[in-house]
């Protein structure tokens, strides 16, 4: 890529897309294009085709997706599989048709089986059943990986798939019904502090362990791969069957939900009690990525969890 390359970022307003836009701008890229949902409905095949015909982007970052936490994923199962498949199919296919130089497809580590060996490596994909609550979303993302792989193998395209672990950062979703655990904890404890509430309820036992990656680190990894690596770098040259070409983006470090809650409580300055509601689901007990493939390609994370949470909390208060 050069600094004037025409780069389309799909999903530029979300946690992932906004971090990537900021990273590209800081690095001096000047020809970035993006559209709001009102301007371009990525679910609409005709609209996406017309957009690619008119704009002809050289590089595409596909960060647009319908996302949410356990409740949203389990409640809106049809919406999660339909909308994500439509978005991916339209953007990936039009990128092929309009000869995009390189595409970066973003998924999630929820693609891995519920009982995948920990830490999870790329080759554990499709080895056993998925976590039930987010199965439709995970299947859509697996389809995206396989679509990129298949277009590369049949048409010689250069499409790369990356699977970030749990992300947090500026522009995160703080809606308590649809947000992920870290922003939900930040908001709950901030509001409890303001309202002098004696305790904060946290779903589950607090024992499940989760890995968290700061969104600016994730963006840096994505731009690094766009600038320096190609599809041919994602698999061993002597492999007879080319599969599992996606790349984990993570830290390889996890914490329990209880440890996370205590850290958030300290950073927010909330003085009340934490109540773990064991009538609520825990989800998978452990989800930790193995980021060795990405490390071997030349990138490693920089922001530790405590300093990242402090950054997000300062951002949240200023909003």
C-alpha positions in Angstrom: 0.0 0.0 0.0 1.1 3.5 -0.6 -0.2 6.6 1.3 -2.6 7.5 -1.6 -4.0 4.0 -2.1 -7.8 4.1 -2.1 -8.9 2.1 1.0 -12.5 1.3 1.8 -13.3 0.7 5.5 -16.7 -1.1 5.9 -18.0 -0.5 9.4 -15.9 2.6 10.0 -18.0 3.8 13.0 -17.8 0.7 15.1 -15.2 -0.3 17.7 -13.1 -2.1 15.2 -13.5 0.1 12.1 -13.0 3.4 13.9 -9.7 2.1 15.5 -8.5 1.1 12.0 -9.4 4.4 10.5 -7.5 6.3 13.2 -4.5 4.0 12.8 -4.4 4.6 9.0 -4.8 8.3 9.4 -1.9 8.4 12.0 0.3 6.6 9.5 -0.4 9.2 6.8 -3.0 7.4 4.6 -5.0 10.1 2.9 -7.5 8.3 0.5 -9.9 6.6 2.9 -13.5 6.0 1.9 -16.4 4.9 4.1 -20.2 5.2 4.1 -22.8 5.2 6.9 -25.5 2.6 6.9 -27.9 5.2 5.6 -25.6 5.9 2.6 -24.9 2.3 1.8 -26.8 -0.8 3.0 -24.2 -3.6 2.9 -27.1 -6.2 3.0 -28.4 -4.9 -0.3 -26.6 -6.6 -3.2 -27.4 -4.0 -5.8 -26.2 -1.1 -3.6 -22.9 -2.8 -2.8 -22.3 -3.6 -6.5 -23.0 0.0 -7.5 -20.7 1.3 -4.8 -17.8 -0.8 -6.0 -18.5 0.2 -9.6 -18.4 3.9 -8.7 -15.6 4.0 -6.1 -13.3 1.2 -7.3 -11.3 0.8 -4.0 -7.9 -0.8 -4.2 -8.0 -2.1 -0.6 -11.0 -3.2 1.5 -11.2 -3.7 5.2 -14.4 -5.6 6.1 -15.1 -4.7 9.7 -18.9 -4.3 9.3 -21.0 -6.8 11.1 -24.0 -7.3 13.3 -22.5 -7.9 16.8 -23.7 -8.3 20.4 -23.3 -10.2 23.7 -24.8 -13.5 24.9 -28.3 -12.2 25.2 -28.4 -10.5 21.8 -26.8 -13.5 20.0 -29.2 -16.0 21.5 -32.3 -13.9 21.0 -31.8 -12.6 17.5 -30.3 -15.8 16.0 -31.9 -15.4 12.6 -30.8 -11.8 12.3 -27.2 -12.6 13.3 -26.7 -15.3 10.6 -28.7 -13.6 7.8 -27.3 -10.1 8.1 -23.7 -11.2 8.6 -23.8 -13.7 5.7 -25.3 -11.0 3.4 -22.7 -8.3 4.3 -19.8 -10.7 3.8 -21.1 -12.2 0.5 -21.7 -8.8 -1.0 -18.4 -7.2 0.0 -16.1 -10.2 -0.7 -17.7 -11.0 -4.0 -17.6 -7.4 -5.3 -14.0 -7.1 -4.1 -13.2 -10.1 -6.4 -15.3 -8.7 -9.3 -13.6 -5.3 -9.1 -10.1 -6.7 -8.7 -9.4 -5.3 -5.2 -5.6 -5.7 -4.5 -6.1 -6.9 -1.0 -9.0 -7.5 1.4 -8.9 -7.9 5.2 -11.9 -9.8 6.7 -12.5 -9.5 10.4 -14.2 -12.2 12.4 -14.1 -13.3 16.0 -12.6 -16.1 18.1 -16.1 -17.3 18.8 -15.6 -19.3 15.6 -13.8 -22.0 17.7 -15.5 -25.0 19.2 -16.9 -24.7 22.7 -14.5 -27.3 24.0 -11.5 -26.4 21.8 -8.1 -27.1 23.5 -6.8 -24.0 25.3 -5.1 -21.8 24.2 -6.9 -22.0 20.9 -4.9 -22.4 17.7 -6.1 -21.8 14.2 -6.2 -25.5 13.4 -8.9 -26.2 16.0 -11.5 -24.7 13.7 -14.4 -27.1 12.8 -13.1 -29.9 15.0 -16.2 -30.1 17.4 -19.5 -28.3 18.2 -19.7 -24.5 18.7 -21.0 -22.7 21.8 -24.8 -22.8 21.4 -25.6 -19.2 22.3 -23.6 -17.6 19.5 -23.6 -20.5 16.9 -25.4 -18.5 14.1 -22.9 -15.6 14.3 -19.9 -18.0 14.5 -21.2 -20.0 11.5 -21.5 -16.8 9.5 -17.9 -15.8 10.3 -16.6 -19.3 9.5 -18.4 -18.9 6.1 -16.5 -15.6 5.6 -13.1 -17.3 6.3 -14.0 -20.1 3.9 -15.2 -17.6 1.3 -11.9 -15.7 1.4 -9.9 -19.0 1.2 -12.0 -20.3 -1.6 -11.8 -17.1 -3.7 -8.0 -17.0 -3.2 -7.6 -20.7 -4.3 -9.9 -20.5 -7.3 -9.4 -16.9 -8.5 -6.0 -15.9 -7.1 -7.3 -13.1 -5.0 -5.4 -11.8 -1.9 -8.0 -11.9 0.9 -6.8 -12.3 4.5 -9.0 -13.3 7.5 -8.2 -12.2 11.0 -9.9 -13.4 14.2 -9.5 -10.9 17.1 -10.2 -12.0 20.6 -12.5 -10.0 22.9 -12.0 -6.3 22.1 -12.5 -3.2 24.1 -11.7 0.5 23.5 -13.1 3.9 22.4 -16.4 3.8 20.5 -17.4 0.5 22.2 -21.0 -0.4 22.7 -22.1 0.5 26.3 -25.7 -0.6 25.9 -26.4 -3.0 28.8 -28.7 -5.2 26.7 -26.3 -5.8 23.8 -22.8 -4.9 25.0 -20.0 -7.3 25.9 -18.7 -7.9 29.4 -16.0 -5.2 29.8 -18.0 -2.1 28.6 -21.0 -3.4 30.6 -19.0 -3.6 33.7 -17.5 -0.1 33.2 -21.0 1.4 32.7 -22.6 -0.5 35.6 -19.9 0.5 38.1 -19.7 4.1 36.9 -23.5 4.5 37.3 -23.5 2.7 40.6 -20.7 5.1 41.8 -22.7 8.2 40.7 -25.9 6.9 42.4 -24.2 5.5 45.5 -25.7 2.1 44.9 -24.6 -0.5 47.5 -23.9 -3.4 45.1 -23.5 -4.2 41.4 -24.9 -7.4 39.9 -22.6 -9.4 37.6 -24.0 -12.3 35.6 -22.6 -15.8 36.4 -20.1 -17.1 38.9 -17.2 -14.8 37.9 -15.1 -17.9 37.3 -15.0 -18.0 33.5 -11.7 -16.7 32.1 -11.5 -14.3 29.1 -8.8 -12.6 27.1 -9.1 -8.9 26.2 -7.3 -6.9 23.5 -7.3 -3.1 23.3 -8.9 -1.9 20.0 -5.9 0.2 19.0 -3.6 -2.8 19.3 -6.0 -4.8 17.1 -6.0 -2.0 14.5 -2.3 -1.9 14.5 -2.1 -5.7 13.8 -4.6 -5.3 11.0 -2.7 -2.5 9.3 0.6 -4.4 9.8 -0.8 -7.4 7.9 -2.2 -5.2 5.1 1.1 -3.5 4.7 3.4 -6.5 5.1 1.8 -9.8 4.6 -0.2 -11.7 1.9 -2.5 -14.8 1.7 0.6 -16.9 0.7 2.1 -16.1 4.2 -0.8 -17.6 6.1 -0.1 -21.3 5.4 2.8 -23.7 5.1 4.0 -24.1 1.5 4.1 -28.0 1.6 0.4 -28.3 2.8 -1.6 -30.6 0.5 -4.9 -29.2 1.8 -4.9 -25.4 2.3 -7.2 -24.6 5.2 -7.1 -22.6 8.5 -5.4 -19.7 6.8 -7.0 -17.2 9.2 -4.9 -15.5 11.8 -5.7 -15.1 15.6 -5.2 -11.6 16.9 -4.8 -11.7 20.7 -2.5 -11.3 23.7 -2.3 -14.9 24.9 -3.1 -13.7 28.4 -6.5 -14.1 30.2 -8.2 -13.1 33.5 -11.3 -14.4 35.3 -14.4 -12.3 35.1 -14.1 -11.8 38.9 -10.5 -10.5 38.5 -11.7 -8.2 35.6 -14.6 -6.9 37.8 -12.3 -6.1 40.6 -9.9 -4.3 38.3 -12.8 -2.2 36.8 -14.1 -1.5 40.3 -10.7 -0.1 41.3 -10.2 2.0 38.2 -13.8 3.4 38.4 -13.4 4.1 42.1 -16.7 2.2 43.0 -16.8 1.4 46.8 -19.8 -0.9 46.9 -20.1 -4.7 46.7 -19.9 -7.1 43.7 -22.8 -9.6 43.6 -22.2 -12.6 41.3 -25.6 -13.9 40.2 -25.1 -17.7 39.7 -28.6 -18.1 38.3 -27.3 -16.4 35.1 -25.3 -18.3 32.5 -21.5 -18.4 32.6 -20.9 -19.2 28.9 -17.7 -21.0 28.0 -15.4 -21.4 31.0 -12.2 -20.5 29.2 -11.5 -18.8 25.9 -7.9 -18.0 25.2 -6.2 -17.6 21.9 -2.8 -18.7 20.9 -1.3 -15.7 18.9 1.9 -17.5 17.9 1.1 -17.4 14.2 0.7 -13.6 14.3 3.8 -13.2 16.4 5.7 -15.3 13.9 4.4 -13.0 11.1 6.0 -10.1 13.0 3.5 -8.5 15.3 2.9 -8.5 19.1 0.5 -6.6 21.3 1.7 -3.5 23.3 -1.2 -2.4 25.7 -1.7 -4.3 28.9 -5.3 -4.7 30.3 -5.1 -2.3 33.2 -3.7 0.6 31.2 -6.2 -0.1 28.4 -9.2 0.0 30.8 -8.0 3.3 32.2 -7.9 4.7 28.7 -11.4 3.5 27.9 -12.8 4.8 31.2 -11.4 8.3 30.5 -12.9 8.2 27.0 -16.3 7.0 28.4 -16.4 9.8 31.0 -15.7 12.4 28.3 -18.6 11.2 26.2 
